[in-house]
Amino acid sequence: MTEFPKITFGMIVLNGEPFVRYNLRALYPFAHEIIVVEGAAPGAKNIATADGHSRDGTLETLQRFMADEDPDDKVQIITRDGFWSEKDEMSQAYAEQATGDYLWQIDSDEFYHAEDMQAIITMLRDDPSITAVSFEMLTFWGNLDTLADGWYLRRGANIYHRLFKWGEGYTYVTHRPPTVHNSDGVDVRHLHWINGNTLAKKNIYMYHYSLLLPKQVQEKSDYYGNTYADFSGGGKWAQESFTKLKHPFHVHNVYRYPSWLERYQGQHPQQVLNMWHDLKDGGFDIDLRPRNDIDMLLNSRIYHFKRWLVKYCDYFARLTLPTLRSRIYFKLRLILANNRTV
């Protein structure tokens, strides 16, 4: 039988606590190698040390993992004293060292079920013509029982390009969106690409915990606010929409689009459950978000009705002319301006 392909996992990380050790544990059984690039781009200067490192002990956690939990020498850390020019350079740094047959990009707060990872690797073995794989993302908000969804995500932003064929002469072109060219200069997603919608039909998702903890939400808002003009109000959004839930239809950090919360009753990857147990048990000096207001909101019939209305308007707005679409947006804003949801 043909051998399984070698997978290089590439991660860039700044302030990855508490996720990073659990993520490495989740990846380790499936990895040919795990290359982690630690540090900050200039936009993250407010949340990094003066010399461009994580300020929450992430680098030390990585070093301890290599010393205590890396018996097969799979983990490599790339870092520097000083700031990286941008995330492109950080991703290119791990790509330049990759020796696997495939390059699987992963953030510290992204996880997969172990059986799904094995299914993907088996799929690559059985069909080596596959050149790229994307995943549909589930975004967790405030706790493990709550999902964020919205117009922005449903219009394509919930598909993350993460896995790419790799070999001699291949290049990692850009981080936004993640793009790899083969030795002929062709984007590998233009060849044999498995779309995230295809995998979602098989219940294979990427589990994204990007909006789980107040610490990371504040840090992400600061970074995006310093990097993109559209996120200049991210700090206010973090305080009003995440911390206080004052705007229950703008819960996603791309807050210019309507978004909402829903219950999640599915399973989580095991290492996420391990992390959550340790967080609740006081294993980290990291605050959890209170959930009383979330439960009150999701038990509200008014919120359920308004959520249905927002979803319906999204489908209708996509099919209408621009002038009518503007009227729909205006009417919807008037309806949602009354924040009474309980």
Backbone hydrogen bonds in HBPLUS format (Angstrom, degrees):
<---DONOR---> <-ACCEPTOR-->    atom                        ^
c    i                          cat <-CA-CA->   ^        H-A-AA   ^      H-
h    n   atom  resd res      DA  || num        DHA   H-A  angle D-A-AA Bond
n    s   type  num  typ     dist DA aas  dist angle  dist       angle   num
A0101-ASP N   A0006-LYS O   2.76 MM  95  5.11 139.5  1.93 124.9 137.1     1
A0102-TYR N   A0006-LYS O   3.14 MM  96  6.52 146.2  2.26 162.1 168.3     2
A0032-HIS N   A0007-ILE O   2.84 MM  25  5.14 167.7  1.86 147.2 148.3     3
A0008-THR N   A0102-TYR O   2.93 MM  94  6.14 176.4  1.93 163.8 165.0     4
A0104-TRP N   A0008-THR O   2.78 MM  96  6.03 170.1  1.79 159.7 162.8     5
A0009-PHE N   A0033-GLU O   2.95 MM  24  6.33 166.5  1.97 158.3 158.1     6
A0035-ILE N   A0009-PHE O   2.84 MM  26  6.22 163.8  1.87 172.4 172.3     7
A0010-GLY N   A0104-TRP O   2.98 MM  94  6.11 156.7  2.04 134.4 140.1     8
A0106-ILE N   A0010-GLY O   2.95 MM  96  6.14 154.9  2.01 163.9 161.9     9
A0011-MET N   A0035-ILE O   2.96 MM  24  6.32 163.4  1.99 158.3 160.3    10
A0037-VAL N   A0011-MET O   2.72 MM  26  6.13 165.9  1.74 163.0 167.3    11
A0013-VAL N   A0037-VAL O   2.90 MM  24  6.28 152.9  1.97 156.6 159.6    12
A0039-GLY N   A0013-VAL O   3.06 MM  26  6.44 152.4  2.14 157.3 161.3    13
A0019-PHE N   A0016-GLY O   2.82 MM   3  5.76 115.2  2.25 135.8 144.9    14
A0020-VAL N   A0016-GLY O   3.15 MM   4  5.44 153.3  2.23 132.3 139.5    15
A0022-TYR N   A0019-PHE O   3.05 MM   3  5.62 118.5  2.45 115.3 129.8    16
A0023-ASN N   A0019-PHE O   2.98 MM   4  6.10 154.2  2.04 157.0 164.6    17
A0024-LEU N   A0020-VAL O   3.00 MM   4  6.22 162.9  2.03 153.2 157.0    18
A0025-ARG N   A0021-ARG O   3.07 MM   4  6.29 154.1  2.14 141.3 148.3    19
A0026-ALA N   A0022-TYR O   3.00 MM   4  6.22 146.9  2.11 139.9 148.7    20
A0026-ALA N   A0023-ASN O   3.08 MM   3  5.01 117.1  2.50  92.6 108.1    21
A0027-LEU N   A0023-ASN O   2.95 MM   4  6.23 151.2  2.03 152.0 159.6    22
A0028-TYR N   A0024-LEU O   2.96 MM   4  5.87 150.0  2.05 148.6 156.0    23
A0030-PHE N   A0027-LEU O   2.91 MM   3  5.67 146.3  2.02 128.2 137.7    24
A0031-ALA N   A0028-TYR O   3.26 MM   3  5.22 164.0  2.29 108.1 112.9    25
A0034-ILE N   A0074-LYS O   2.84 MM  40  5.83 163.7  1.87 140.7 140.5    26
A0076-GLN N   A0034-ILE O   2.88 MM  42  6.27 153.4  1.95 161.8 164.1    27
A0036-VAL N   A0076-GLN O   2.84 MM  40  6.18 167.1  1.86 172.4 173.8    28
A0078-ILE N   A0036-VAL O   2.79 MM  42  6.10 162.1  1.82 159.6 161.7    29
A0038-GLU N   A0078-ILE O   2.90 MM  40  6.30 150.5  1.99 157.3 167.1    30
A0040-ALA N   A0052-GLY O   3.11 MM  12  5.15 130.5  2.36 140.2 140.9    31
A0084-TRP N   A0040-ALA O   2.93 MM  44  6.01 153.4  2.00 151.1 154.8    32
A0044-ALA N   A0041-ALA O   2.90 MM   3  5.62 161.9  1.93 125.9 131.9    33
A0045-LYS N   A0042-PRO O   3.12 MM   3  5.35 153.5  2.19 122.1 119.6    34
A0047-ILE N   A0044-ALA O   3.01 MM   3  5.54 152.3  2.09 116.5 124.6    35
A0049-THR N   A0053-HIS O   2.89 MM   4  5.24 162.2  1.92 145.9 151.8    36
A0052-GLY N   A0049-THR O   3.02 MM   3  5.23 160.2  2.06 116.2 115.3    37
A0082-GLY N   A0051-ASP O   2.74 MM  31  4.77 144.3  1.86 147.8 137.2    38
A0061-THR N   A0057-GLY O   2.94 MM   4  6.20 150.9  2.02 151.2 160.2    39
A0062-LEU N   A0058-THR O   2.92 MM   4  6.24 156.9  1.97 154.7 160.5    40
A0063-GLN N   A0059-LEU O   3.02 MM   4  6.28 159.2  2.06 147.7 153.3    41
A0064-ARG N   A0060-GLU O   2.90 MM   4  6.14 151.6  1.99 145.4 153.1    42
A0065-PHE N   A0061-THR O   2.91 MM   4  6.13 151.6  1.99 146.7 154.6    43
A0066-MET N   A0062-LEU O   3.04 MM   4  6.37 160.5  2.08 151.0 155.2    44
A0067-ALA N   A0063-GLN O   3.10 MM   4  6.32 150.1  2.19 140.3 148.4    45
A0068-ASP N   A0064-ARG O   2.83 MM   4  5.92 153.5  1.90 152.4 159.0    46
A0069-GLU N   A0065-PHE O   2.72 MM   4  5.02 158.0  1.77 142.3 147.6    47
A0073-ASP N   A0070-ASP O   3.17 MM   3  5.37 167.4  2.19 115.1 116.4    48
A0090-MET N   A0086-GLU O   3.37 MM   4  6.78 152.4  2.45 142.8 150.4    49
A0091-SER N   A0087-LYS O   2.94 MM   4  6.17 166.8  1.96 158.4 160.2    50
A0092-GLN N   A0088-ASP O   2.90 MM   4  6.09 158.7  1.94 151.8 158.6    51
A0093-ALA N   A0089-GLU O   3.00 MM   4  6.10 135.1  2.21 136.5 147.6    52
A0093-ALA N   A0090-MET O   3.15 MM   3  5.09 128.0  2.44  91.9 105.5    53
A0095-ALA N   A0091-SER O   3.06 MM   4  6.29 159.2  2.11 149.0 155.6    54
A0096-GLU N   A0092-GLN O   2.94 MM   4  6.00 151.3  2.02 144.7 150.5    55
A0097-GLN N   A0094-TYR O   3.15 MM   3  5.32 140.5  2.31 100.8 111.7    56
A0098-ALA N   A0095-ALA O   3.15 MM   3  5.06 154.3  2.22 100.9 108.8    57
A0166-TRP N   A0101-ASP O   2.83 MM  65  5.14 157.1  1.88 140.8 133.4    58
A0103-LEU N   A0164-PHE O   2.71 MM  61  5.17 163.2  1.74 157.3 162.7    59
A0164-PHE N   A0103-LEU O   2.84 MM  61  5.17 158.0  1.89 143.8 151.3    60
A0105-GLN N   A0162-ARG O   2.76 MM  57  5.03 154.3  1.82 163.7 160.7    61
A0110-GLU N   A0107-ASP O   3.14 MM   3  5.35 158.7  2.19 118.9 117.0    62
A0209-TYR N   A0109-ASP O   2.92 MM 100  5.31 179.0  1.92 166.7 166.6    63
A0111-PHE N   A0207-TYR O   2.90 MM  96  5.11 158.9  1.94 143.8 150.9    64
A0207-TYR N   A0111-PHE O   2.86 MM  96  5.11 167.0  1.88 164.6 161.5    65
A0116-ASP N   A0113-HIS O   3.01 MM   3  5.16 125.4  2.32  99.3 113.9    66
A0117-MET N   A0113-HIS O   3.03 MM   4  6.41 154.4  2.09 155.1 162.3    67
A0118-GLN N   A0114-ALA O   3.01 MM   4  6.30 160.2  2.05 151.4 156.7    68
A0119-ALA N   A0115-GLU O   2.97 MM   4  6.12 148.4  2.08 134.9 143.7    69
A0120-ILE N   A0116-ASP O   2.93 MM   4  6.21 153.6  2.00 148.2 154.5    70
A0121-ILE N   A0117-MET O   3.00 MM   4  6.27 167.4  2.02 153.6 156.5    71
A0122-THR N   A0118-GLN O   2.89 MM   4  6.05 154.8  1.96 147.1 154.5    72
A0123-MET N   A0119-ALA O   2.91 MM   4  6.09 150.9  1.99 142.0 150.1    73
A0124-LEU N   A0120-ILE O   2.96 MM   4  6.31 152.1  2.04 150.3 157.6    74
A0125-ARG N   A0121-ILE O   3.00 MM   4  6.27 150.0  2.09 142.7 151.1    75
A0126-ASP N   A0122-THR O   2.92 MM   4  6.14 161.0  1.95 152.4 157.1    76
A0127-ASP N   A0123-MET O   2.96 MM   4  6.05 135.6  2.16 141.2 152.5    77
A0130-ILE N   A0127-ASP O   3.17 MM   3  6.12 175.4  2.17 129.3 130.7    78
A0131-THR N   A0192-HIS O   2.80 MM  61  5.18 167.4  1.81 141.4 145.7    79
A0165-LYS N   A0131-THR O   2.90 MM  34  4.77 161.9  1.93 135.2 130.8    80
A0132-ALA N   A0192-HIS O   3.33 MM  60  6.54 140.4  2.50 148.0 140.8    81
A0194-ILE N   A0132-ALA O   2.85 MM  62  6.17 165.3  1.87 148.8 151.8    82
A0133-VAL N   A0163-LEU O   2.85 MM  30  4.98 153.1  1.92 141.2 143.3    83
A0162-ARG N   A0133-VAL O   3.40 MM  29  6.40 159.4  2.44 146.1 151.5    84
A0163-LEU N   A0133-VAL O   3.11 MM  30  4.98 163.2  2.14 159.1 156.1    85
A0134-SER N   A0194-ILE O   2.89 MM  60  6.26 159.5  1.93 172.8 177.4    86
A0135-PHE N   A0160-TYR O   2.89 MM  25  5.32 158.5  1.94 145.9 150.9    87
A0160-TYR N   A0135-PHE O   2.84 MM  25  5.32 166.5  1.85 158.3 158.3    88
A0206-MET N   A0136-GLU O   2.93 MM  70  6.08 164.9  1.95 154.5 157.5    89
A0137-MET N   A0158-ASN O   2.74 MM  21  5.12 147.9  1.84 152.3 162.3    90
A0138-LEU N   A0206-MET O   2.93 MM  68  6.28 155.5  1.99 169.2 175.1    91
A0208-HIS N   A0138-LEU O   2.82 MM  70  5.73 163.2  1.85 165.1 170.2    92
A0148-ALA N   A0139-THR O   2.87 MM   9  5.57 158.7  1.91 156.3 161.6    93
A0140-PHE N   A0208-HIS O   2.94 MM  68  6.28 167.5  1.96 169.7 173.3    94
A0141-TRP N   A0146-THR O   2.93 MM   5  5.52 164.6  1.95 140.0 143.6    95
A0142-GLY N   A0211-LEU O   2.82 MM  69  6.27 155.6  1.88 137.1 142.5    96
A0264-TYR N   A0145-ASP O   2.80 MM 119  4.85 145.5  1.91 133.5 129.6    97
A0147-LEU N   A0262-GLU O   2.84 MM 115  5.17 167.5  1.86 152.2 156.5    98
A0262-GLU N   A0147-LEU O   2.90 MM 115  5.17 148.2  2.00 145.1 151.3    99
A0149-ASP N   A0260-TRP O   2.97 MM 111  5.53 159.6  2.01 153.3 157.8   100
A0260-TRP N   A0149-ASP O   2.74 MM 111  5.53 159.0  1.79 157.7 161.8   101
A0154-ARG N   A0150-GLY O   2.95 MM   4  6.12 166.9  1.96 158.4 162.7   102
A0151-TRP N   A0258-PRO O   3.00 MM 107  5.90 154.5  2.07 161.8 168.1   103
A0155-ARG N   A0151-TRP O   3.03 MM   4  6.09 127.1  2.32 146.6 158.2   104
A0156-GLY N   A0153-LEU O   3.25 MM   3  5.78 141.1  2.41 122.0 120.1   105
A0158-ASN N   A0153-LEU O   3.15 MM   5  4.67 135.7  2.36 136.0 124.2   106
A0159-ILE N   A0156-GLY O   3.24 MM   3  5.79 160.9  2.28 118.5 119.7   107
A0170-TYR N   A0167-GLY O   3.07 MM   3  5.57 162.4  2.10 136.9 137.0   108
A0171-THR N   A0181-HIS O   2.94 MM  10  5.34 159.2  1.98 149.1 155.4   109
A0181-HIS N   A0171-THR O   2.91 MM  10  5.34 159.9  1.95 156.5 161.8   110
A0173-VAL N   A0179-THR O   2.81 MM   6  5.46 150.4  1.89 150.1 159.0   111
A0179-THR N   A0174-THR O   2.99 MM   5  5.42 142.2  2.14 157.1 158.0   112
A0188-VAL N   A0180-VAL O   2.99 MM   8  6.10 166.0  2.01 161.0 163.2   113
A0182-ASN N   A0186-VAL O   2.88 MM   4  5.43 156.2  1.94 142.3 144.8   114
A0185-GLY N   A0182-ASN O   2.89 MM   3  5.27 162.5  1.92 119.4 122.4   115
A0190-HIS N   A0187-ASP O   2.87 MM   3  5.51 161.9  1.90 120.1 126.2   116
A0191-LEU N   A0188-VAL O   3.27 MM   3  5.36 161.4  2.31 106.2 108.6   117
A0198-THR N   A0195-ASN O   3.04 MM   3  5.45 132.0  2.28 107.3 119.1   118
A0199-LEU N   A0195-ASN O   3.41 MM   4  6.90 153.2  2.49 146.3 153.0   119
A0200-ALA N   A0196-GLY O   2.88 MM   4  6.08 151.3  1.96 148.9 157.6   120
A0201-LYS N   A0197-ASN O   3.34 MM   4  6.52 141.8  2.49 137.2 144.2   121
A0202-LYS N   A0199-LEU O   2.83 MM   3  5.16 146.9  1.94 107.3 118.3   122
A0204-ILE N   A0199-LEU O   3.06 MM   5  5.23 163.4  2.09 133.4 134.4   123
A0203-ASN N   A0200-ALA O   2.89 MM   3  4.70 159.1  1.93 106.3 109.0   124
A0217-VAL N   A0213-LEU O   3.09 MM   4  6.29 161.5  2.12 158.1 164.0   125
A0218-GLN N   A0214-PRO O   3.00 MM   4  6.08 167.6  2.01 155.4 157.7   126
A0219-GLU N   A0215-LYS O   3.14 MM   4  6.35 161.3  2.17 147.3 152.7   127
A0220-LYS N   A0216-GLN O   2.82 MM   4  5.92 163.8  1.84 150.8 155.3   128
A0221-SER N   A0217-VAL O   2.97 MM   4  6.04 160.3  2.01 146.6 152.3   129
A0222-ASP N   A0218-GLN O   3.04 MM   4  6.24 153.4  2.11 144.2 151.1   130
A0223-TYR N   A0219-GLU O   2.98 MM   4  6.23 164.6  2.01 151.6 155.4   131
A0224-TYR N   A0220-LYS O   2.87 MM   4  6.04 178.7  1.87 160.8 161.1   132
A0225-GLY N   A0221-SER O   2.92 MM   4  5.84 150.0  2.01 138.4 147.4   133
A0226-ASN N   A0222-ASP O   3.12 MM   4  6.30 138.9  2.30 140.7 150.2   134
A0226-ASN N   A0223-TYR O   3.10 MM   3  5.27 129.7  2.37  99.1 112.0   135
A0227-THR N   A0223-TYR O   3.07 MM   4  6.22 121.3  2.43 139.5 155.4   136
A0227-THR N   A0224-TYR O   3.15 MM   3  4.93 141.4  2.31  93.0 104.3   137
A0228-TYR N   A0224-TYR O   2.86 MM   4  5.69 165.8  1.88 155.6 155.9   138
A0231-PHE N   A0228-TYR O   3.08 MM   3  5.48 154.6  2.15 109.6 117.4   139
A0232-SER N   A0229-ALA O   3.13 MM   3  5.25 156.6  2.18 118.7 116.7   140
A0234-GLY N   A0231-PHE O   2.93 MM   3  5.17 151.9  2.01 124.7 122.6   141
A0237-TRP N   A0233-GLY O   3.01 MM   4  6.31 160.1  2.05 153.0 159.4   142
A0238-ALA N   A0234-GLY O   2.87 MM   4  6.08 159.2  1.91 150.6 155.5   143
A0239-GLN N   A0235-GLY O   3.15 MM   4  6.41 153.9  2.22 144.3 150.4   144
A0240-GLU N   A0236-LYS O   2.88 MM   4  6.03 170.2  1.89 159.6 162.4   145
A0241-SER N   A0237-TRP O   2.71 MM   4  5.26 153.7  1.78 142.9 152.3   146
A0243-THR N   A0238-ALA O   2.92 MM   5  6.21 160.6  1.95 156.2 162.4   147
A0244-LYS N   A0239-GLN O   3.19 MM   5  6.34 133.5  2.42 134.1 146.5   148
A0246-LYS N   A0240-GLU O   2.73 MM   6  5.45 171.5  1.74 161.6 158.5   149
A0250-HIS N   A0247-HIS O   2.96 MM   3  5.47 150.4  2.05 129.4 127.2   150
A0259-SER N   A0249-PHE O   2.88 MM  10  4.86 162.7  1.91 115.2 120.2   151
A0272-VAL N   A0269-PRO O   3.03 MM   3  5.46 133.6  2.25 109.2 121.7   152
A0273-LEU N   A0269-PRO O   3.24 MM   4  6.68 155.1  2.30 151.1 158.2   153
A0274-ASN N   A0270-GLN O   2.93 MM   4  6.28 152.3  2.01 150.0 158.6   154
A0275-MET N   A0271-GLN O   2.99 MM   4  6.14 156.9  2.04 138.4 144.2   155
A0276-TRP N   A0272-VAL O   2.86 MM   4  6.11 163.6  1.89 153.9 158.2   156
A0277-HIS N   A0273-LEU O   2.99 MM   4  6.12 159.1  2.03 147.1 152.4   157
A0278-ASP N   A0274-ASN O   3.07 MM   4  6.34 158.9  2.11 147.1 152.6   158
A0279-LEU N   A0275-MET O   2.85 MM   4  6.15 151.7  1.93 151.6 160.3   159
A0280-LYS N   A0276-TRP O   2.95 MM   4  6.16 167.0  1.97 153.6 156.2   160
A0281-ASP N   A0277-HIS O   2.91 MM   4  5.99 135.7  2.11 140.2 153.1   161
A0283-GLY N   A0278-ASP O   2.73 MM   5  5.01 158.3  1.77 168.6 160.8   162
A0282-GLY N   A0279-LEU O   3.19 MM   3  5.36 162.5  2.22 106.1 110.2   163
A0294-ILE N   A0291-ARG O   3.10 MM   3  5.11 118.5  2.50  97.0 112.6   164
A0295-ASP N   A0291-ARG O   2.96 MM   4  6.22 167.4  1.98 164.7 166.4   165
A0296-MET N   A0292-ASN O   2.98 MM   4  6.21 158.6  2.03 148.8 155.1   166
A0297-LEU N   A0293-ASP O   2.99 MM   4  6.08 156.7  2.04 140.4 146.6   167
A0298-LEU N   A0294-ILE O   2.93 MM   4  6.18 168.3  1.94 158.0 160.6   168
A0299-ASN N   A0295-ASP O   3.01 MM   4  6.06 123.8  2.34 139.7 152.5   169
A0300-SER N   A0297-LEU O   3.02 MM   3  5.27 161.1  2.06 111.1 116.2   170
A0304-HIS N   A0300-SER O   3.12 MM   4  6.38 156.1  2.18 141.3 147.9   171
A0305-PHE N   A0301-ARG O   2.97 MM   4  6.24 157.6  2.02 148.6 153.7   172
A0306-LYS N   A0302-ILE O   2.95 MM   4  6.24 171.4  1.96 157.2 159.2   173
A0307-ARG N   A0303-TYR O   2.83 MM   4  5.91 155.6  1.89 150.1 157.4   174
A0308-TRP N   A0304-HIS O   3.02 MM   4  6.25 157.0  2.07 145.2 150.8   175
A0309-LEU N   A0305-PHE O   2.97 MM   4  6.29 156.4  2.03 150.4 157.3   176
A0310-VAL N   A0306-LYS O   2.91 MM   4  6.20 158.0  1.96 152.3 157.2   177
A0311-LYS N   A0307-ARG O   3.02 MM   4  6.27 163.4  2.05 152.8 156.9   178
A0312-TYR N   A0308-TRP O   2.95 MM   4  6.16 161.8  1.98 151.3 156.4   179
A0313-CYS N   A0309-LEU O   2.89 MM   4  6.12 160.9  1.93 152.2 157.3   180
A0314-ASP N   A0310-VAL O   3.10 MM   4  6.31 144.1  2.23 143.5 152.4   181
A0315-TYR N   A0311-LYS O   3.36 MM   4  6.78 161.2  2.40 153.2 155.0   182
A0316-PHE N   A0312-TYR O   3.07 MM   4  6.34 164.3  2.09 153.7 158.5   183
A0317-ALA N   A0313-CYS O   2.77 MM   4  5.77 159.3  1.81 146.9 152.9   184
A0318-ARG N   A0314-ASP O   3.20 MM   4  6.38 148.5  2.30 148.5 155.0   185
A0319-LEU N   A0316-PHE O   3.09 MM   3  5.49 144.7  2.22 108.0 117.8   186
A0320-THR N   A0317-ALA O   3.44 MM   3  5.40 163.7  2.47 102.3 107.0   187
A0325-ARG N   A0321-LEU O   2.83 MM   4  5.97 156.1  1.89 159.1 167.1   188
A0326-SER N   A0322-PRO O   2.97 MM   4  6.19 150.2  2.07 146.2 152.2   189
A0327-ARG N   A0323-THR O   3.31 MM   4  6.67 149.3  2.41 139.9 147.6   190
A0328-ILE N   A0324-LEU O   2.97 MM   4  6.32 153.4  2.04 149.7 157.2   191
A0329-TYR N   A0325-ARG O   2.96 MM   4  6.28 160.6  2.00 152.1 156.7   192
A0330-PHE N   A0326-SER O   2.97 MM   4  6.20 157.0  2.03 144.8 151.2   193
A0331-LYS N   A0327-ARG O   2.90 MM   4  6.13 169.7  1.91 156.3 158.1   194
A0332-LEU N   A0328-ILE O   2.90 MM   4  6.02 160.1  1.94 151.0 157.0   195
A0333-ARG N   A0329-TYR O   2.94 MM   4  6.13 154.8  2.01 147.4 153.9   196
A0334-LEU N   A0330-PHE O   3.12 MM   4  6.43 151.0  2.21 147.3 154.8   197
A0335-ILE N   A0331-LYS O   3.09 MM   4  6.41 155.2  2.15 147.5 153.9   198
A0336-LEU N   A0332-LEU O   2.92 MM   4  6.14 162.2  1.96 153.5 158.2   199
A0337-ALA N   A0333-ARG O   2.83 MM   4  5.74 123.2  2.15 136.5 150.2   200
